[in-house]
Amino acid sequence: MQPETHFKFPEDEGSFAKSTLRCIGMGACRKNDSGTMCPSYMVTLEEEHSTRGRAHALFEMLQGEVLKDGWQDEDVKKTFDLCLACKAWQVGVPANVDIATYKAEFLSHYYEGRMRPLRAYAFA
């Protein structure tokens, strides 16, 4: 069953799950010898803060086996907490995975029926 999404994901026949699978796991987002990579990954060197780690967390969330809280999953939210949506991934990721859109999609569902952080209202 497809989750209801705000974005349409036309390159993946409207499937958010299929879109997350576009990350083929080759780890180009983790290379540190050249090019551009995620600033939060560069600081933490934690897989969950790489493009691949974030796409994988969403895939696992949609499967519902390991991450069982769906759109309300705190572990998935933590993977996006440090994401700046800077689009650095566009340079080095051959799979054209759109982490900024994934972040927006996830957070829109995560905050449904909840208060956003105060700073979100202050800067809105």
Disulfide bonds with the S-S distance in Angstrom:
none
